[in-house]
Amino acid sequence: MDVGIVGGSGYGGSELIRLLQAHPTFKLRTVAARASAGRDLAEVFPHLGLDGPLVPAEPDRLAGCDVVFLATPHEASLRLAPELLRAGAAVVDLSGAYRLPPAEFAAWYGVEHTSPGLAPAAYGLPELDRSRIAGARLVANPGCFPTAALLALAPLGDLAEPAGVVVTGLSGTSGAGKGLREDLHVSHAVQNVTPYGAPGHRHTPEIERGWGTCAGLGAPVPVSFTPHLAPMSRGLLATVTARLAGSPVRVRAAFGAAYDAEPFVRVLPEGVWPATTHVRGGNSAHVGVAVDERAGVVVAACAIDNLVKGAAGQAVQNANLVTGLPEAAGLSAAGVYP
């Protein structure tokens, strides 16, 4: 089965290339890029051990691909996805272009949606909505922060008050992409942790919509979300705090019921908290949970690799579901340590 990648010279694109080399069914046919078009993969990403040209990011270059991954900014995804769908490809989009209803997208991203009939697409968090992803032609890969936050929140359901949820996130610098920015210079980022994008980070509405569904309300619920930039290249940790509404003794059982059968989510033993170093390189999510009865809250945390379960790995997981392949094909939950 032939697949293509647009945005192959970015961090998400390079991670897709790395993962697809081990896939038993998907064959990487085309890697397209914008700024790096015309260069060789071996020059752009020596660590991949591959040769081959990066071609211009145009739909005709993806002709014949059964699945196309868009590891592109949302503006490019808005332009490319409709044309690729018309050409017969299934599309897994890693940008925010198709995660939200059109009006909500315009409010949070500051641009009008040019393909309102396609949004929102199937939201690609398999652990929460596997049935809608299977067989979809367009899948909106979740943001990295919403992936971790919703995996931590979802099992709480009626065990937590819907209102007043607080989410704190920490992400490695690769989450900001390859672009040059002053706050990503090594002299600034190393030995420094800082909040950013609060209170209006673009991942907020994804978390709010997902939490509203998990809480059984069928509508978004306001959530306070503050992301932080941490001095590491990859890795992401989201910690959620919610007012306890149900019996404390039901909390751990709820997390077990939600994830014991999931291949990529591991609920850690009581008293053990997730660490980003333990999920590095794997398509896994480690979740820890505890009840603070003194404060009347439940605290849950989830660690993922922002480039794997938070981006490329989850995209492959979604493509497997779209094409009817085993969900775990080409993926491993095992991390790289140290």
Secondary structure, 3 states (H helix, E strand, C coil): CEEEEECCCCHHHHHHHHHHCCCCCCEEEEEEECCCCCCEHHHHCHHHCCCCECEECCHHHHCCCCEEEECCCHHHHHHHHHHHHHCCCEEEECCCCCCCCHHHHHHHHCCCCCCHHHCCCEECCHHHHHHHHCCCCEEECCCHHHHHHHHHHHHHHHHECCCCCEEEEEECHHHHCCCCCHHHCHHHHCCCCEECCCCCCCCHHHHHHHHHHHCCCCCCCCCEEEEEECCCCCCEEEEEEEEECCCHHHHHHHHHHHHCCCCCEEECCCCCCCCHHHCCCCCCEEEEEEEECCCCEEEEEEEECCCHHHHHHHHHHHHHHHCCCCCCCCCCCCCCCC
